[in-house]
Structure formats: structure tokens, C-alpha cells
């Protein structure tokens, strides 16, 4: 084989090798981009770091540290408890969707389950959730979506009566509801200590109970 043909063959091989390397690199980049950010992946979880704690209340920070929690979201900031919320007959706490602060607290799988329960009506139960009450006791509840008064709401059922029985809630108490995850992505809710209105000498005051 002549010297020129040998050189041409070497150049051709180097060109093909460079093209193959470029293709592999692009595939790796595409794979990284396509990773879902809301999937349940313990390796990609958000941990409680000192730089991201400023917006979280201290009680939630302490709870998440105790449970090795991550990925916290404020669900509803001021939920006033009504008589129906504390009724054994009603046995549920509603969260109006138009008042939800962080709308992406559910994974794709959890969103699908809620859709099948509320829209398709092919399942009766929703998403199982571990709920921490203001006394830091754990309850297993079910999260579903119902249409109440013409508007959609998330509702906490199947265990809400136990939460009420374990806490001295009053009508008009105001609570926050946060979500976070622990372990391999288990969804948890956390209820803040309630803020209660008191009246003395005609003056209103509010203080956090518990």
C-alpha cells in the first residue's frame, strides 16, 4: 500500500473515532437532561442544608433532621380550622387547591394515582401519607382529591379523626401544612403548632399553641 493511501486510511479512522466519541458524549448529556426532577430517587434528594433553612420554621427543621427528611414544600400557609374540620362525622381536612403554595409537591406517580381516583374514578383510595401532628405523633392518612362546592380540594381522610383526637384543636385555630419526604421518597405531611386567637379586656391577641 502506498504511503498516501496509508495516510488517508489513518485520517479516515481518526475521523470516525472522533465522530463516535462525540455521539457518546451527546448521549450522556441527553440522559442527564432527561432525568425527571420529581421522581423518587434517594440519590438525588434535597437535604436540609444551612443555606436553605431560612424560610422553614424551626419546628419543621427539627422534625426533618430527626427523620432525615428532605424536599420540603409549604402546602398551605394559613388554614383556619372550621367546625366541620373537627367533626367526627366529616372525618376529613380539606386543602383548597387554589390556596396551595407549592403545587409540585407530588411525584408523577402520585399525581397519576390522584388523577385515577378523582377524574377517572377507577380507584377509591388515593396516596398514602405519613402525617406528623403538632405533638409530633405519626399518623397514616390517605390523600385524595374531591370537588367541594364546585372547586377542587385535596382532602386528608382515613386517619384524620385520630389526628383530631390526639390534639386539642379549637375552631378558628390557624395551622400551616408542610410536606417533605424521607427514606426512599415516602411523602409526609407536617402540621404546625396552631396559632390561636385569645381575647382579654376587649383586645385580640394571637399566640402559638403547644
C-alpha positions as CSV (number, residue, x, y, z in Angstrom):
1,X,0.0,0.0,0.0
2,X,1.4,3.4,-0.9
3,X,2.3,6.0,1.7
4,X,-0.5,8.4,0.6
5,X,-3.2,5.6,0.8
6,X,-1.9,4.6,4.3
7,X,-2.1,8.2,5.5
8,X,-5.6,8.6,4.1
9,X,-6.7,5.4,5.9
10,X,-5.3,6.8,9.2
11,X,-7.1,10.1,8.8
12,X,-10.4,8.3,8.0
13,X,-10.0,6.1,11.1
14,X,-9.3,9.2,13.3
15,X,-12.3,11.0,11.9
16,X,-14.6,8.0,12.6
17,X,-13.2,7.7,16.1
18,X,-13.8,11.4,16.8
19,X,-17.4,11.1,15.5
20,X,-18.1,8.1,17.7
21,X,-16.7,9.9,20.8
22,X,-18.9,12.9,20.0
23,X,-22.0,10.7,19.7
24,X,-21.3,9.0,23.1
25,X,-20.8,12.4,24.8
26,X,-24.1,13.7,23.3
27,X,-26.0,10.6,24.5
28,X,-24.6,11.1,28.0
29,X,-25.7,14.7,28.1
30,X,-29.2,13.8,26.8
31,X,-29.5,11.2,29.5
32,X,-28.7,13.7,32.2
33,X,-31.2,16.2,30.9
34,X,-34.0,13.6,30.7
35,X,-33.7,12.6,34.4
36,X,-37.1,13.6,36.0
37,X,-36.6,16.0,38.9
38,X,-39.7,14.9,40.8
39,X,-39.0,11.2,40.6
40,X,-38.4,9.2,43.8
41,X,-34.7,8.8,43.7
42,X,-32.9,8.8,47.1
43,X,-29.6,9.7,45.4
44,X,-30.9,13.0,44.1
45,X,-32.8,14.1,47.2
46,X,-32.6,17.6,48.6
47,X,-31.1,17.5,52.1
48,X,-31.6,20.1,54.9
49,X,-28.7,22.4,54.5
50,X,-27.9,25.6,56.5
51,X,-28.2,27.7,53.4
52,X,-31.8,26.7,52.6
53,X,-33.3,26.8,56.1
54,X,-34.2,30.5,56.4
55,X,-37.7,30.0,55.0
56,X,-38.5,27.0,57.1
57,X,-39.9,27.2,60.7
58,X,-37.7,25.9,63.4
59,X,-40.2,23.1,64.4
60,X,-40.1,21.8,60.8
61,X,-36.3,21.9,60.6
62,X,-36.0,19.9,63.9
63,X,-38.6,17.3,62.7
64,X,-36.8,16.9,59.3
65,X,-33.5,16.5,61.0
66,X,-34.9,13.9,63.3
67,X,-36.5,11.9,60.4
68,X,-33.6,12.6,57.9
69,X,-36.2,14.4,55.8
70,X,-35.7,16.3,52.6
71,X,-37.5,18.1,49.8
72,X,-39.8,20.3,51.9
73,X,-42.7,22.3,50.4
74,X,-45.2,24.7,52.0
75,X,-48.6,23.3,51.1
76,X,-50.9,25.9,52.7
77,X,-49.8,28.9,54.8
78,X,-52.9,29.8,56.8
79,X,-55.5,27.1,57.1
80,X,-58.2,28.1,59.6
81,X,-59.9,25.2,61.2
82,X,-63.7,25.1,61.0
83,X,-66.2,23.1,63.0
84,X,-66.5,20.7,60.1
85,X,-62.8,20.0,60.1
86,X,-63.1,18.8,63.7
87,X,-66.3,16.8,63.2
88,X,-66.1,13.0,63.6
89,X,-68.9,12.7,61.1
90,X,-67.0,14.7,58.4
91,X,-63.7,12.9,59.2
92,X,-61.5,14.9,56.8
93,X,-59.4,18.0,56.4
94,X,-59.7,19.8,53.1
95,X,-57.0,21.8,51.4
96,X,-58.4,24.0,48.6
97,X,-56.2,23.6,45.6
98,X,-56.4,27.3,44.8
99,X,-54.7,28.0,48.1
100,X,-51.8,25.5,47.7
101,X,-48.5,27.4,47.7
102,X,-46.3,24.6,46.2
103,X,-48.3,22.9,43.6
104,X,-45.5,20.4,42.6
105,X,-45.2,18.5,45.9
106,X,-46.4,15.3,44.3
107,X,-44.4,13.0,42.1
108,X,-45.6,11.9,38.7
109,X,-46.7,8.6,40.1
110,X,-48.6,10.2,42.9
111,X,-50.2,12.6,40.5
112,X,-51.3,9.7,38.4
113,X,-52.9,8.0,41.4
114,X,-54.8,11.1,42.4
115,X,-56.0,11.5,38.8
116,X,-57.2,7.9,38.7
117,X,-59.1,8.5,42.0
118,X,-60.6,11.9,41.3
119,X,-61.1,12.1,37.5
120,X,-61.2,8.6,36.1
121,X,-62.7,7.1,39.3
122,X,-61.1,3.8,38.7
123,X,-59.7,3.7,42.3
124,X,-61.2,4.6,45.6
125,X,-58.1,5.3,47.6
126,X,-55.5,8.0,46.9
127,X,-51.9,8.4,48.1
128,X,-50.8,7.0,51.4
129,X,-49.2,9.8,53.5
130,X,-47.4,9.8,56.9
131,X,-48.7,12.8,58.8
132,X,-46.9,14.3,61.8
133,X,-49.3,16.3,64.0
134,X,-48.2,19.2,66.2
135,X,-47.4,16.8,69.0
136,X,-45.0,15.1,66.5
137,X,-47.1,11.9,66.6
138,X,-47.2,9.9,63.4
139,X,-50.5,9.0,61.6
140,X,-51.1,7.2,58.4
141,X,-53.7,9.1,56.3
142,X,-54.9,9.0,52.7
143,X,-54.6,12.0,50.4
144,X,-57.4,12.3,47.8
145,X,-58.9,15.0,45.6
146,X,-62.6,15.9,45.8
147,X,-64.8,18.6,44.3
148,X,-66.2,20.6,47.2
149,X,-68.6,23.4,46.5
150,X,-67.7,23.4,42.8
151,X,-64.0,23.7,43.5
152,X,-61.3,21.1,43.7
153,X,-59.6,20.4,47.0
154,X,-57.1,17.9,48.3
155,X,-58.6,16.1,51.3
156,X,-56.9,14.2,54.1
157,X,-59.0,11.2,55.1
158,X,-58.7,7.7,56.7
159,X,-56.9,8.8,59.9
160,X,-57.9,12.4,60.3
161,X,-60.2,11.7,63.3
162,X,-57.1,10.2,65.1
163,X,-55.2,13.4,64.4
164,X,-58.1,15.5,65.9
165,X,-58.4,13.1,68.9
166,X,-54.7,13.4,69.7
167,X,-54.6,17.2,69.6
168,X,-56.6,19.9,71.4
169,X,-57.6,21.8,68.3
170,X,-60.2,24.6,68.6
171,X,-62.4,26.2,66.0
172,X,-60.6,29.1,64.3
173,X,-57.1,27.8,65.1
174,X,-54.8,28.5,62.2
175,X,-52.2,25.9,61.1
176,X,-49.6,25.6,58.4
177,X,-49.3,22.3,56.4
178,X,-45.8,21.4,55.0
179,X,-44.8,18.3,53.0
180,X,-41.4,16.6,53.0
181,X,-40.0,13.1,52.2
182,X,-37.9,10.6,54.0
183,X,-36.4,7.2,53.2
184,X,-36.9,6.2,49.6
185,X,-39.3,9.1,48.9
186,X,-42.2,8.5,51.3
187,X,-44.5,11.5,51.2
188,X,-45.0,13.1,54.7
189,X,-47.2,16.0,55.9
190,X,-46.4,18.1,58.9
191,X,-48.9,20.3,60.8
192,X,-47.6,23.3,62.6
193,X,-48.5,24.1,66.2
194,X,-51.8,26.0,65.8
195,X,-52.0,29.8,66.2
196,X,-54.9,30.6,68.5
197,X,-56.8,33.9,69.0
198,X,-57.5,35.0,72.5
199,X,-59.5,37.9,73.8
200,X,-58.7,39.8,77.0
201,X,-60.2,43.2,78.1
202,X,-61.6,43.6,74.6
203,X,-58.2,43.1,73.0
204,X,-57.4,40.4,70.5
205,X,-54.1,38.6,70.6
206,X,-52.7,35.5,68.8
207,X,-50.2,33.0,70.1
208,X,-48.9,29.7,69.0
209,X,-50.3,26.8,71.0
210,X,-48.2,23.8,72.2
